[in-house]
Amino acid sequence: MDLDAFDLRQLQQESARALFAIEATNNNIYKFNKEAHHNSQNWYKAVIKWYIGEYGDLPSKVGPGKDIQLLMDV
């Protein structure tokens, strides 16, 4: 999956769905910070890659992320 082809809004939406599935601890969030080096787009991509590794596809398609309804979709 080529996350570089996603626009910023797609990255934000997919990572928001993915974050629902992760336990919000400092260690879990830190692993994404380590990969992103203060670059928000890289941070979103790291979160999405983690999710794909756990669930096999994008958060909008499989796993707990697919059941998340974002406010913008209401």
Order of alpha helices (4+ residues) and beta strands (2+ residues): alpha-alpha-alpha
